[in-house]
Amino acid sequence: MKFGYHSGYWSAKPPTGVEGLVAEAERLGFDSLWTAEAYGSDAVAPLAWWGARTERLRLGTGIMQMSARTPTATAMTALTLDHLSGGRFVLGLGASGPQVVEGWYGLPYPRPLARTREYVDIVRAVIARERPVEYAGEHYRLPFPGGTGLGKPLKSTLHPLRREIPVLLAAEGPKNVALAGEIADGWLPFFFSPRSDAYYKERLEEGFRLRAAERSPKEDFEVLVSAPIVLDDDLERGIDKLRPLIALYVGGMGAKGANFHADVVARMGYEADVEKIQNLYLGGHKKDAIAAVPAALVQDVALVGGKDKIRDDLAAWDETVVTTMLVRDEDPRVLRTIAELMD
């Protein structure tokens, strides 16, 4: 299993010290650098800015939200960053959720799987640059069938450095995970647990069975998970550090009934806990919601404890479909500890 560094989301202002952490990750032999976006900072500008200071790290978006850009705009970005990085760019895409898609971007959310399939088709067609791009889908049409009537099929003026750039899909629902196995080069899960490995292997296999012959073989398929890591010899204290994060995603990230993070946790067997956390969080009782996060859940989806415990826990992750673990931490000591465990 390889390791990457994930810079996470920005909050009210840019994070400090990331340049040093990125440099340390590259020095320690980490595989990749990843950025994120929600409805504030974007994923692309920080990746280009910090990535310009690297020489070896692969540079990935984890994730670019599809509703934020047309497929051709995303392909232009991918082509550009791939050239600037010398072929190190990895395109991570995701559908986001209805609150962001409809509330922030002003676009309809229904049928995200069909939209994802069309989106990836167009992105790949632009990057391959084999012919002018024409597409007649349910959600995307090129050229636009209306307006002035002057639109015509176009081909990127920029020639690709690579005719294929890896496309990874963020997916949480079973059908979306299967779609990643069918059309993508990798999967970006959220709240993954080694206990769920068999379930996700089955979902991916469903997609692999439908995989086109021209796609990379399933043996090259990547699974990159951003797992919280807390290095602390006091296990209970370490667990308490992660409870607010889990409560936020399970309780507050999405409306009740449309929170895909909560659905993932419920499928792990925590249905009653999810119900309690959501009710408390959405009812304005955030401290109680945080306290309601079970210690077992924290240890299912995160690495927490002293160095020896994390080493032992990593063994279980190493036996799963996960090919790369993305470390999200502001402490360079955590990166160095992970590097020691890599050896």
Disulfide bonds with the S-S distance in Angstrom:
none
